[in-house]
Amino acid sequence: MRVSVIGGGRVTDEQAATAERLGRELAGRGHEVVCGGLGGVMEAVCRGASAAGGHTIGILPTERRADANEYVDTAIATGMGNARNVLVAMNGDAVIAVDGGTGTLSELGHALDFGKPVAGLETHRIDGIAGIEHVETAEAAVESVERRA
């Protein structure tokens, strides 16, 4: 399965560690990681997936594939800025959010619009919107999306 991982471009050490564990867990279960390809959660999840032998795909907001973090295996330049968030959400069979700001919030909305199963780790809680299963660990996030995909 291909799983889109979304989250903040700037994160705490604890959030980065969570995202890295998530990448290792996804790769260890044979899943590919899709993300926005830059820093923060995106870099940490790619670092974890790479360390576990997984494949990572970065859908970049810029026009240069070279802007991808060093752990992205397949960089896709879009030149679309944050409009690329639609593509990040669309290209996963499921979505896992770690932390995040308004960009992550938009990706959550797109994922739900596309009917993707979504798991959240320390991310937005949106009253009145169903579809995000909030979990406590990277392992629980992967189990959540595997069960619902």
Buried (B, 14 or more C-beta within 10 A) or exposed (E): BBBBBBBBBEBEEEBBBBBBBBBBBBBBBEBBBBBBBBBBBBBBBBBBBBBBEBBBBBBBBBEEBEBBBEBBBBBBBBEBEEEBBBBBBBBBBBBBBBBBBEBBBBBBBBBBEBEBBBBBBBBBEBEEEEBBBBBEEBBBBBBBBBEEB
